[in-house]
Amino acid sequence: MDTRFFLLTCGTADLEQSTLTSGRAAGARVRVPIPAYLLQTDGRTILFDTGMPDFCYTGDPRALAHEGEPDPPWAIPYGGAADTIAGQLATLGLRPTDVDLVVNSHLHLDHCGGNRHFAHCPLLLQAAELEAARAPVFPYQDFTGWNAPGLRYQTIQGDHTLAPGVELLATPGHTPGHQALLLRLPNSGVLLCTFDAVYTRALWEADELGAAADPAAARASMDRSSVATIQSSGPRCATRQRTTTEAFAPCTLLEAWEGPAHHCLAAVARPCAPSFGGAILGAFARDRGRLGAITLALLGFILVMGTLGALHDIVANWRYREGIGVLVNVLAMFPVLGGW
């Protein structure tokens, strides 16, 4: 069975920005996406995170408000039935019962809200995370749906290999038992999904922490993520990228994804190009690897030869009209290369 990796977009939430950036930007609000991932490999279907609880997809702006909290509440969920984890799976022709294993990065409600749909299969997480969630402390007790009757949690301690090329990395700090996902995809190479160990691309590039229960542990995990991307010969990091609501299609197939982190909300397939031709060629390059590189080399050769031919017509043969026409056609190809 071929390996296939999908980004699922489980709605969005309007948040107080200081919730994400440790007290900075107090009073500002930001609309963030809620991601999950689906991996199909070796005959198994593995789901990473399950989005928000179903009651967040009813259109109630106070679905997550604390008792007595004034408007606007700390978080306003957005989405409908199609954005629930079951709805997102349906767009791929799947049902919750088709999932063989659920992996929770951690047990905050926007990552485990749909766990109740998966009583039929194991749910895998770090032992430290399950222990923390069972303690009567904020924020785990804000949402107890992770502990719905019949759910079968399996715990691990530290790094864990799920399958060849599929590794879970212990990245505590945001929560006591947070874990990230390191993938080595057959066509696209290495992809690191940081979940909430690194919230956004901006924080990653600035080497700054987001919200963390244990800042020292979070710093160590962030440093470890950097080392992981370098040692894996592919510094493509899928952060959660909660600072944007750019239009990403739900259930985007990521197996052929290439390029720098655009979303993590985990790296997602980025908009390929500003032109139709560039989009086609860019997709071809990403999907076909070496063949795409050959195509790019041929395009470069055509550009060079076209330019030389046009200059020859103008300088040697005084054929201005023909030469300028060729130059116009050559220049028209640059948006294609720009979209590569």
C-alpha positions as CSV (number, residue, x, y, z in Angstrom):
1,M,0.0,0.0,0.0
2,D,1.3,3.5,-0.9
3,T,1.9,5.9,1.9
4,R,-0.5,8.8,2.0
5,F,-0.5,11.7,4.4
6,F,-3.4,14.2,4.7
7,L,-4.0,17.4,6.5
8,L,-7.5,17.7,8.0
9,T,-8.8,21.1,8.9
10,C,-11.2,20.8,11.8
11,G,-12.6,24.4,11.8
12,T,-11.1,27.4,13.4
13,A,-11.1,29.3,16.7
14,D,-11.0,33.0,17.5
15,L,-8.6,33.4,20.5
16,E,-7.1,35.9,22.8
17,Q,-3.6,36.1,21.2
18,S,-1.9,36.2,24.6
19,T,-3.2,32.6,25.1
20,L,-0.6,31.6,22.5
21,T,2.3,33.9,23.2
22,S,2.7,33.8,27.0
23,G,1.0,37.0,27.9
24,R,2.3,39.1,24.9
25,A,-0.2,40.9,22.7
26,A,-2.8,41.1,25.5
27,G,-6.2,42.3,24.1
28,A,-5.5,41.3,20.5
29,R,-7.4,38.4,19.0
30,V,-6.4,36.0,16.3
31,R,-8.3,33.4,14.2
32,V,-6.5,30.1,14.2
33,P,-7.1,26.8,12.4
34,I,-7.5,23.5,14.1
35,P,-5.5,20.7,12.4
36,A,-5.4,17.0,12.5
37,Y,-3.5,14.5,10.3
38,L,-4.2,11.2,8.7
39,L,-1.5,8.7,7.7
40,Q,-2.2,5.6,5.6
41,T,0.8,3.2,5.5
42,D,1.5,-0.5,5.7
43,G,-2.2,-1.2,5.5
44,R,-3.0,0.9,8.6
45,T,-4.9,4.1,9.0
46,I,-3.5,6.3,11.7
47,L,-5.1,9.6,12.9
48,F,-3.1,12.2,14.7
49,D,-5.3,14.4,16.9
50,T,-9.1,14.7,16.7
51,G,-10.0,18.4,16.6
52,M,-12.4,20.1,19.0
53,P,-15.4,18.5,20.7
54,D,-18.5,18.2,18.6
55,F,-20.4,20.9,20.6
56,C,-17.9,23.4,19.2
57,Y,-19.4,22.9,15.7
58,T,-22.9,24.1,16.4
59,G,-22.5,27.8,15.8
60,D,-22.6,28.7,19.5
61,P,-20.0,31.5,20.1
62,R,-20.0,30.7,23.8
63,A,-19.5,27.0,23.5
64,L,-16.1,27.2,25.2
65,A,-16.9,30.2,27.5
66,H,-16.3,29.7,31.3
67,E,-19.2,30.3,33.6
68,G,-19.7,34.0,34.1
69,E,-17.0,35.0,31.5
70,P,-17.9,38.2,29.7
71,D,-18.0,38.5,25.9
72,P,-15.9,37.9,24.0
73,P,-15.0,34.6,25.7
74,W,-11.4,33.4,25.7
75,A,-12.1,31.3,22.6
76,I,-14.9,31.3,20.0
77,P,-15.1,28.1,17.9
78,Y,-16.1,28.2,14.2
79,G,-17.2,25.3,12.0
80,G,-20.0,23.1,11.1
81,A,-20.7,19.4,10.8
82,A,-18.3,19.0,8.0
83,D,-15.5,20.3,10.2
84,T,-15.8,17.7,13.0
85,I,-13.3,14.9,12.8
86,A,-16.0,12.6,11.6
87,G,-16.9,15.1,8.9
88,Q,-13.3,15.5,7.8
89,L,-12.9,11.8,7.5
90,A,-16.0,11.6,5.4
91,T,-14.5,13.9,2.8
92,L,-11.9,11.1,2.3
93,G,-14.5,8.4,2.1
94,L,-13.7,7.2,5.6
95,R,-15.6,6.7,8.8
96,P,-14.2,6.8,12.4
97,T,-14.4,3.0,12.5
98,D,-11.9,2.9,9.6
99,V,-9.2,4.3,11.8
100,D,-6.9,1.7,13.3
101,L,-5.0,3.9,15.7
102,V,-5.4,7.4,17.2
103,V,-2.3,9.3,18.4
104,N,-2.9,12.4,20.6
105,S,-0.1,15.0,20.6
106,H,-1.5,16.0,24.0
107,L,-4.9,16.3,25.7
108,H,-5.9,19.9,25.3
109,L,-9.5,20.0,24.1
110,D,-8.6,21.2,20.5
111,H,-6.5,18.1,20.0
112,C,-8.6,15.4,21.7
113,G,-12.1,16.8,21.4
114,G,-13.2,14.0,19.0
115,N,-11.6,11.1,20.9
116,R,-15.0,9.8,21.9
117,H,-15.6,8.6,18.3
118,F,-12.7,6.1,18.5
119,A,-13.6,3.7,21.3
120,H,-13.1,0.9,18.9
121,C,-9.3,1.4,18.6
122,P,-6.4,2.3,20.8
123,L,-5.4,5.9,21.5
124,L,-1.7,6.4,22.0
125,L,-0.1,9.1,24.0
126,Q,2.8,9.8,26.4
127,A,2.3,8.4,30.0
128,A,3.2,11.8,31.4
129,E,0.4,13.4,29.5
130,L,-2.3,10.9,30.7
131,E,-1.0,11.3,34.3
132,A,-1.2,15.1,34.0
133,A,-4.7,15.0,32.5
134,R,-6.0,12.8,35.4
135,A,-4.9,15.4,37.9
136,P,-7.7,17.9,38.9
137,V,-5.9,20.9,37.4
138,F,-6.5,23.5,34.7
139,P,-6.8,23.2,31.7
140,Y,-7.5,19.5,31.5
141,Q,-10.6,19.7,33.7
142,D,-12.1,22.3,31.5
143,F,-12.9,19.5,29.1
144,T,-13.2,15.9,30.4
145,G,-14.4,14.4,27.1
146,W,-11.0,12.9,26.6
147,N,-12.0,10.5,29.4
148,A,-15.3,9.4,27.9
149,P,-16.3,5.9,28.9
150,G,-14.9,3.1,26.8
151,L,-11.8,4.8,25.5
152,R,-8.7,2.6,25.5
153,Y,-5.6,4.6,26.1
154,Q,-2.2,3.1,25.5
155,T,0.8,4.9,26.9
156,I,4.5,5.2,25.9
157,Q,7.4,6.8,27.5
158,G,9.8,8.9,25.4
159,D,10.4,8.4,21.7
160,H,8.5,5.7,19.9
161,T,8.6,4.2,16.4
162,L,5.1,3.5,15.0
163,A,6.2,2.1,11.7
164,P,9.2,2.5,9.4
165,G,9.7,6.2,8.8
166,V,7.0,7.2,11.4
167,E,8.4,8.3,14.7
168,L,6.9,10.0,17.7
169,L,9.3,12.4,19.5
170,A,8.8,13.3,23.2
171,T,8.6,17.1,23.3
172,P,7.4,18.1,26.8
173,G,7.0,21.7,27.8
174,H,3.7,22.9,26.3
175,T,2.2,20.2,28.4
176,P,4.0,17.5,30.5
177,G,3.6,14.8,27.9
178,H,3.5,16.6,24.6
179,Q,4.8,14.7,21.6
180,A,5.6,15.6,18.0
181,L,5.6,13.6,14.7
182,L,8.6,13.0,12.5
183,L,7.8,11.5,9.1
184,R,10.1,10.2,6.4
185,L,7.8,10.1,3.4
186,P,8.7,8.0,0.3
187,N,8.3,10.8,-2.2
188,S,8.5,14.0,-0.2
189,G,11.3,13.3,2.3
190,V,11.3,14.4,5.9
191,L,8.4,16.3,7.6
192,L,8.4,17.3,11.2
193,C,4.9,18.1,12.7
194,T,5.5,20.0,15.9
195,F,1.9,20.4,16.9
196,D,2.0,22.8,19.9
197,A,5.7,22.4,20.7
198,V,6.1,25.3,18.3
199,Y,3.0,27.2,17.6
200,T,3.9,29.2,14.5
201,R,6.5,29.6,11.8
202,A,7.2,33.1,13.1
203,L,8.1,31.8,16.6
204,W,10.2,29.0,15.0
205,E,12.2,31.5,12.9
206,A,12.6,33.9,15.8
207,D,13.5,31.0,18.2
208,E,10.8,32.2,20.6
209,L,8.5,30.1,22.8
210,G,4.7,30.1,22.7
211,A,2.5,29.2,25.7
212,A,4.2,26.5,27.8
213,A,3.4,24.9,31.2
214,D,7.2,24.3,31.6
215,P,9.2,27.0,29.7
216,A,12.6,25.2,30.4
217,A,11.3,21.9,29.0
218,A,9.6,23.7,26.1
219,R,12.9,25.4,25.2
220,A,14.7,22.0,25.2
221,S,12.0,20.5,23.0
222,M,12.2,23.4,20.6
223,D,15.9,23.0,20.4
224,R,15.5,19.3,19.9
225,S,13.1,19.9,17.0
226,S,15.7,22.1,15.3
227,V,18.3,19.4,15.6
228,A,15.8,16.8,14.3
229,T,15.2,18.7,11.1
230,I,18.9,19.3,10.5
231,Q,19.9,15.7,11.2
232,S,17.1,14.5,9.0
233,S,18.6,16.3,6.0
234,G,15.3,18.2,5.4
235,P,14.6,21.2,7.5
236,R,10.9,21.2,6.6
237,C,9.0,21.8,9.8
238,A,5.3,21.7,10.1
239,T,4.4,24.1,12.8
240,R,0.8,24.7,13.9
241,Q,0.9,28.1,12.2
242,R,-2.0,29.5,14.3
243,T,-1.4,33.0,13.2
244,T,-3.2,32.8,9.9
245,T,-6.5,31.8,8.3
246,E,-5.2,31.5,4.8
247,A,-7.5,29.4,2.6
248,F,-6.3,25.9,2.8
249,A,-8.5,23.2,1.4
250,P,-9.6,20.6,4.0
251,C,-8.1,17.1,3.6
252,T,-5.1,18.3,1.6
253,L,-2.9,15.4,0.5
254,L,0.6,16.2,1.8
255,E,2.5,13.2,0.6
256,A,3.9,15.1,-2.4
257,W,4.4,18.3,-0.4
258,E,7.7,20.0,-0.8
259,G,9.2,23.3,0.3
260,P,9.5,25.4,3.4
261,A,7.0,25.3,6.2
262,H,3.9,27.3,5.2
263,H,1.4,26.3,7.7
264,C,1.6,23.5,10.4
265,L,-0.8,23.8,11.2
266,A,1.6,21.7,10.2
267,A,3.2,22.2,6.8
268,V,0.5,22.0,4.3
269,A,0.6,21.9,0.5
270,R,1.4,25.5,-0.2
271,P,-0.2,27.5,-3.0
272,C,2.1,26.5,-5.9
273,A,2.3,29.5,-8.1
274,P,0.8,32.8,-9.2
275,S,0.1,31.3,-12.6
276,F,-1.7,28.3,-14.0
277,G,1.3,27.0,-15.9
278,G,3.5,27.5,-12.8
279,A,1.1,25.6,-10.7
280,I,1.1,22.6,-13.1
281,L,4.9,22.6,-13.4
282,G,5.4,23.1,-9.7
283,A,3.1,20.2,-8.9
284,F,4.9,18.1,-11.4
285,A,8.3,18.9,-9.8
286,R,7.0,18.1,-6.3
287,D,5.3,14.9,-7.4
288,R,8.0,13.5,-9.6
289,G,11.2,14.5,-7.9
290,R,14.1,14.0,-10.3
291,L,11.8,14.2,-13.4
292,G,10.7,17.6,-12.2
293,A,14.3,18.7,-11.9
294,I,15.0,17.5,-15.5
295,T,11.9,19.5,-16.6
296,L,13.2,22.6,-14.9
297,A,16.6,22.2,-16.6
298,L,15.0,21.8,-20.0
299,L,12.9,25.0,-19.4
300,G,16.1,26.8,-18.5
301,F,17.7,25.6,-21.7
302,I,14.7,26.8,-23.7
303,L,14.8,30.2,-22.1
304,V,18.5,30.7,-22.8
305,M,18.2,29.5,-26.4
306,G,15.1,31.6,-27.0
307,T,16.8,34.7,-25.7
308,L,19.9,34.1,-27.9
309,G,17.8,33.5,-31.0
310,A,15.9,36.7,-30.4
311,L,19.0,38.7,-30.0
312,H,20.5,37.2,-33.1
313,D,17.4,38.2,-35.1
314,I,17.6,41.8,-33.8
315,V,21.4,42.3,-34.0
316,A,22.5,40.2,-37.0
317,N,19.4,40.2,-39.2
318,W,17.7,43.4,-38.2
319,R,14.4,41.5,-37.8
320,Y,13.0,43.6,-35.0
321,R,9.4,42.3,-35.1
322,E,10.3,38.7,-35.1
323,G,13.0,39.1,-32.4
324,I,10.8,41.1,-30.1
325,G,8.0,38.6,-30.6
326,V,10.4,35.8,-29.4
327,L,11.5,37.9,-26.5
328,V,7.9,38.5,-25.4
329,N,7.2,34.7,-25.5
330,V,10.4,34.0,-23.5
331,L,9.6,36.6,-20.9
332,A,6.1,35.1,-20.6
333,M,7.7,32.0,-19.2
334,F,9.2,33.7,-16.1
335,P,5.9,33.6,-14.1
336,V,5.9,29.8,-14.7
337,L,9.4,29.5,-13.2
338,G,8.4,31.9,-10.4
339,G,5.6,29.5,-9.5
340,W,8.0,26.6,-9.4
